[in-house]
Amino acid sequence: MSAEVIKQTAHEAYRAAKNCPDGLNLLERIDRLVAKHTIKYVRFEQYDLYGIPRSKTVPLSYFKHYLENGLNFYGGIMTCDIQTRCAPNTGYGEEVTYGDALTIPDFGTFMVLPWVPNTARIIIDPHWYDGTPLMATPRLQLKRLFSEFSKLGYNVRLGYEFEFYLFDRKTGEPVYGSQPIFNTIYNNFDIDYLYGMMDMLQASGFRIITQNSEQGPGQQEINLDCRDGLAAVDEAQAFKYAIKEISRQYGYTASFMTKPYIDRCASGAHVHLSLIDKQTGRNAFLDEESADGLSPLAHKFIAGVLRHAEANTIFSAPTVNCYKRYQPGVCAPTTATWGYENRSVGVRVKGVRAQSTHIENRLYCAAANPYTSTLSMMQAGMLGIVNNYDVPEPIMHDAWADDSIKLLPATPMDALKAFKEDEVLQEALGEEFTKCVIAMKEWDIKVARENCADFDTNKFSTYISDWETAEFREEL
C-alpha cells in the first residue's frame, strides 16, 4: 500500500464509518458507548516516534464536528524528542514552515477509559490538508505493511510482554527491594493497586494474560494476549501509558526506561509473532513434517529479522540509555541469533507448536515504541520472505558465552551507522520515514553529548547518569 493509497480526507473517513455494511456502523457503536458511560470528553490521540501519546481533549459538544472534519495538530509533533524539543532536518519542521496537519480519527479505535472520569479516547492519523499522509508516522507505515502481508495471503498475529519499574512518586525509590522474580509476595506487593489497575485495563478491553514480579527491585511484568493486525499494536502502545497514568493515581511512577540501574536487570519488551493463512486460518509458521516443526516461510522470516537486526537496533534500542541493556550476563540478548527455547539468543522459537507456533523477538527494550518495534520486525521479515533469504544455523548453546558471535551495535552511533548502511531496509521503509528517523537519531546523539561529557567514552556505559534519570524515567 503506497502513501497515495493511504491518502484520505476526514470526510471520506466519516462516510466510511457511517456506511459500515456489517450491522451496527461505527458511528452508532460510538454513540452507544458515549451514552452508556456518560462520556463528556474525548481524547484525540496520536503517538510520536518514541511512542509518547500526543493528544488534545475535546468536549463532547465538539466531538462529532472533529469526527467529520478532522482535528488540526502541529505536523511536526512526530519529530519532537522525549522532552518535546523539536529536531531539525526531519522534513516536517522548517521545510514545511512548521505547518499543521489535519488528523483523521480511526473510528474503530474509540475506547472508554475507566481510570479517567467520563472520558474516552480515539486514535488519529495525521495527513496534510490535501489528504497526503505523513508517512514518517509509524502507525501509517504499519497500515501499509499489514496490507502487504495481506496481499501475500497472511494475517499477522502479535503478542507483547512488557517489563517496567515502579517507583514511589515522593521518594523516587523502588517500591520494594531485592530480586524477587515470580515471588508471590512481590507479585502482590500492593494488591489494591495491582488488582485495581488490571481491573480497569480489562474493563477497557486490554487482554491481560499474566502478571508477575520481575528480577529487579520494584520491577513488574505484564503480558498481553495475541491479536491480529493493527489492533494488537494499538493495544500494546496504549497499554504502556495506561499503566503510567493509573500508577500515578496510586502514588507510583511506572517507568519503561530501559536501564534505571546499572547493576540491576534492564526492562525488555518482547514481541511475539506468527503468520496466519487468510484462507485456511492455519498457522503458516507450522510444518508438522519438518524436523523442527517450522515451515520454510518461518525460516525466511527469521532470516530477514536476523539480517537486518543491526540496522533495526535504532528501533529496538531507541534511547542512549538502552545500550546499557546489551551486556553479557544480564539476561538480555546481545547478538543477532536464533534458536529453540534459548533465552541467550535474539530470536527465540517458542517450544509450543500446532496453532500456537510463533517466534519471540527478545531484542526490543522496554523504551521501544511498539509501533516501531513491530514495524521494524515485520519489515525485516517481509524482506526475508520476498528476497528468499537463507536462515543461518540455530544456536544450540549459550550465545552469551560464545565470543565468536558478532555482537549487536554497542552504541547509538554504531546503530545509526548500521541503519545508514542498510540500503535495502531503507528502501523498504521509504525515503520520508528514513529521513525523519535519521534526523531524530542524530538529534538524540547531539543532546546526549551536550549533557554528558563522557558520552563518547567507555565510562558512559558503566553508570546511569543523573541526566538519563531526569530525561527518561518519568517520560518513558
N, C-alpha and C positions, 0 to 999 in steps of 0.2 A: 504494500500500500504506500504510494508516494505521498508527499506533502500535498500535492494537488487533490488527491482523493480525500484526504482528511480535511481539506478546506471546507469551512462550514460557516453559516451565519446563525445568529441567535434565533432568528425567525424560523429557519429550517429545522433547528433542533426542537423548537417548541412545537411545530407542526407534527414532527415525527413522534414526539411523546404523546401528543393529543390523539394521534391516529393509530396508536399501537393496536395491531389486529387481534391480539390474543387476550380476549376477555377484558378485564379491568385495565384501562390505559394508565400510563404512568402518572398523569396529572390527577386522575381520580384516586389512585393509590396515595399520592401525597396529600390530597385533600382529606382523606380519611384519617391518616396519621396525624395531621395537624389538629383535626377535631378531637380525636381520641386522647391526645396527650396535651391538649390546650397549649399548643405551640404559639409563642409570642415573638420569638426571634429565630432567625436562621443565619448560620454562618455560611458564607460563600468562601470556600477554602481551596487553596492550591498548595502544592509542595515544591520547594525550590530544589536546587541540585544537591543540597545537603539533607533533604528530607524534612526541613523545618516547615511547619504549616504557616502559610501567609494567608490571612483571611480578613474579611470585612463582615461585620454583624449587621443584618438588615431586619428592621421591624417588620412584622407580618403584613402590615398595611402596604408595604412596598415590595413584598416578596414576589407576587405574581408579575409585577412590572419588570423586575430584573430577570425573572424566568423567561419572559417573552422577548425581552430586548437585549439581554446580556448586561454585564456589570463592568464598568471601566476599572482598570487596575494598571499600575505602573508596569510597563512591559519589561523593564529591566530587573524586576524583583527576582527573577531566576538567577541573576548574576550578583546578588548580594551574598556576602560571606556570612559566617555564623553569627558575627556581631553586626550584621547589616551594613558593612562597608561595601560600597559598590566597586567592583573591579573594572578596569578599563579593557578595551580591545576585545570585547565579547561579541560585538555585533548588535547588542541590544541597548547600548548606552549612548555615548556621544555620536555614534554612527547614525542613529535614528533620532537625534535631538531629544533623547530621554522621553520619548513619547509613550502614551498609554496604549495598552492592548485592550481588546474587548473580550472579557472572559465569558465563555459559554457553559452553562450548567450541564452536567451529565445527570439527567433526571433519574436514572436508576440508582444513584448513589445517595439519595435522600435518607438520612439516618437520624433518629431521635437520640439525644444524648442524656441519659438518665442522671448523670452526675452534674448537669447544668440545668437549673430550673427553667422549664418551658422553652427549651432550646433544641433545635435540630441543626443538621449540617448537610450541605450539598457540595460535591466536588465540582470545580470549574476548570476548564481548559482554556488557555489563552490563545487568541487569534488577533491578528491585526484587523483594523476596521474593514478591510476589503475581504475578510474571511480567511486570509492566509494564516495557517497555524505557525506558532513559534516552535520550530522543531528542535530547539535545544531543551524543550520540556520533556523530561524522561517519560512522563505518562503518555504523551503523544507518540513518542518513539515506540513505546510498548504496544500501543494500538496498531502501529504499522507492523511490528514484529509478530504479534499474535495473528494478524491477518495472513502473514507469510506462512506461518506454520499451518494455519487452516487450509491454505491453498495446497499445501503438501499432503493434506488429509489428516492432520493431527490437532487435537486439543492439548494444551499444556496444563498439566496438573501440578500444583505447587503447595508446599507446606513450609512453615517457618518456625524457627525456635530462637528465642531471644534471651540473652543474659544481660542483667543490669545490676547496678549497685544502688542500695538505699542508704541515704544519709539523714541524720536528724537535721531539720532545717535551722534550728537555733544554734547547735554546737558545730555542725559540719562533720561530726564523727559518724562512722558506720553504725547501723542500728544494732549490730551485735558483732562480737569478735570471733576469733578462731577461724578454722576452715571446715565448715560443718556440712559438707555436701551430703544431701539426702537425709540429713538428720531431722527426724520428725519434729523435735522441739523447735528447731530453727525454721523448718518449713512453715510453722505456725507461730512465729515469734510474736506476732500481733494479730490474733485471729479476727478481731473486728475489722482491722484494716484489710487484711488479705482476702477474707471472705466477702467483705463489703465491696472491695474493688472488683473481684471476679463476678460477683452477682450483678453489678452494674454493667460490666462489659458484656456479659452473656445476655442481659436484658436488651442490650443494644444490637445484638446479633453476632458478636465475636464468638468464635467457636474454640474455646479453650479445651485442650485435651489433658494437659498435665501442668502441675506447678510444683516446684521444689526449691530448697535452698541449694546454692552452688558452693564452689570451693573457696571463694574469697569472703572476707568479713563483710557482712551486710549484702552479700550477693545472692540474687534470686534468678530462677529461670522459669519462663512460661512458654509453652509450645501451643501452636495453633493447628487445628485440623486442616487437611488439604482441601483446596477448592480449585476449580478450573478457571483459567483465564485471568483477565484483568481484575475481577472481583477479589481474587486471592491477594493480589499486590496492594489493592486499595485497603483491604482489611489489615494487612501487615503494617503498612505505613501509618494508618490511623491508630492502630493498636499502641504503638510506641508512645505517642503523645497523649493518648487517653490515659495510659498508666501514669505519665508525668503529671497530668492535670489532676487526676484523682489523688495521687500521693500527696500533692501539696495541700489538699483539703484535710489530710490526716496528720500534717506536720512533718512530712518527709519530702526529701528530694530524691526522685528516681532518676538516675543518670545512666545514659547509654554511652558515656565517654568510655573509650575502649580500654585505656590503661590508667586508672586513677592512682594505682600504687605500683611502683617499680618492682617490688619484691613479692607481689601477690598476683593471682591469676587475672589475666585480662578478660574482657567480656567479648563473646563472639555472637554472630547472628547467622546461623547456618540456613542454607536454602536447600530444600528437598524437591526433586523434580522427576517427573516421568512424562512420557508422551502417550496419549490415548488415541487409538484409531477411531476416527469420527464415524465410520460406517458400522464397525462391529462393536464399539465400546470396549474393546480389549486393550490391555496394556501392551503397547508397541515395543517396550523395552524387554519384554519377556520372550524367551525362546526356550521352551522346555526340552528341546532336543540338543541344545548346545551344552558344552561341558560346564560352563559357569552359569547357565540359565539366562544369559543375556543375548539379545538379538544383535545382528550387525549394526542396526540403527543405533542402539545404545552405545556400542563401541565407537561409532563415528562421532556421536555427540560428545562422549567423554574425550575423545581425541581433540575435538575442537576446543573444549574448555581448557585442556592442558596446554595446547599450542599457543593460545592467546592469554594464558594466565599472567605472564609477566606484564603485558600491556594493561591488562584489566586490574592490576594491583592498584591503579589510581582510583578504582571504584570499590574494591574490596577493603582498601585502607585509605579512606578519603581525607583523613587529617594527619598532621605531622605527628600527633600523639600515637596514632595507630601502629606505626612502625616499631614501637617498643613492645608490641604483642608478639612479633615474629622472632621469638628467641627459643632455642632448643631447651627442652625440659620443663616447659610451662604449659603443656597441653595444647599449644596452637601449632597448626601445620606451617612449615617453613619452605616447602617445595611444591612444585607443580607435578604431583604424582597421584597415582590412584591405586586402589586395592580393595580387597573384600574384607569388610568388618575390621578395618585397620585405621585406628584413630591417629596414627602418625603421618598419614598422607593427606593431600589436599582434597581429593575427591574420594569419598568412601562409598562403595556399593554396599547398601544395607543387606543384612543376611536374609531378610524376608524375600519371598518370591511370589509366584502366582500374580494376582492382580495388584499386589502391593509392591511389586518390583520398582525400585527407584534408586536414584543416586543422591548423595548428600554432599553439597559443596561446603567444605569447612573453612574456606579461605576468608570469608567475609567477617569483618569486625562489627562489633555492636554499633559503632558510629555510622556504619554504612547505611545509605538510603535504600530501602527495599526496592524502590523503583529502579535505581541504577544498578543495584546488585542483580536483580532479575534480568534487566535489560542486557547487562554485560555477559551474564552466563548464557542466556538464550541466544544472543547474537553469536557468541563463540561456538556454541553447539550447532547452530544453524550452518555456520561456515564449515564445521566438521562434516556435516551431512552433505551439503551441496558440492563441496570440494573433495569428498571421498577421502578424508584423512585416515591414515592408519594409526590405530591406537598403540602406544608403547606397551611393553610387558607390565603387568601389575606388580606392585611392590608387595612381596610376601613376608618382609621382615620389618624391623623397626627403622623407619626412614630417618628418625631423629638421630640415630646412632651411625648413620651411613654418611661419612664425609665426602664420598664420591659423587653424591647427588647435588646438582646445581641448586643453590638457594634462590628464593624469590628476591626481588629488589629489596634492599635493606633500608633505603631512604626514599623520601618523596621525589628527590631529584632523579634517582635511578629509575623509579617507576614512571615518571614523566618521560624520561628518555626512551624507555621501552615502548611507551604508548606512541610517541612520535615516530618511532621506527617501524611500527606495525601498520604498514600502509593498507594491508588487506582489511584489518579491523576498522581503520578509519574510514575507508571507502564504504564499508557496510553501514556504519553509523551515520554517515553523511557529513558534508562539509560544515553545515550550520551548527550541528551538535558538537562536532570535533573542535571547531574554532572556539566555541564557548567554554568547553571543558578545559582545553589547554590554557586559555586565558585565566580561568579560575584557579587552576593548579599553580600557575606561575605567580599569581597573586598570593595564594596561601604561603608559598615559599618565601616571598618577599616580606610578608607580615611577620612570619616566624623569625626571619633573620633580623628584623628591626627590633624584635622583643627579646631575643635570646642570643647573647653574644657568642655562645659556644655552639650555636645551631649546626654549623658546618664541621664540627669536630666529633670525635668518638665519644667525648664526655656527655654530649646531649642525650645519648641513648642509655645512660646509666642512672638517670634520676628523672623524676617528674617535677618540672619547674612550676613555680607559683603562677607564671603566665599561662601555662597549659590548664591548670586547675580553674583559673578565672575565665579562660577562654571557652572551655569545653564542658565543664561539669554541669552547669545549670542548663545550657542550651541544647546539649545532645542527650 
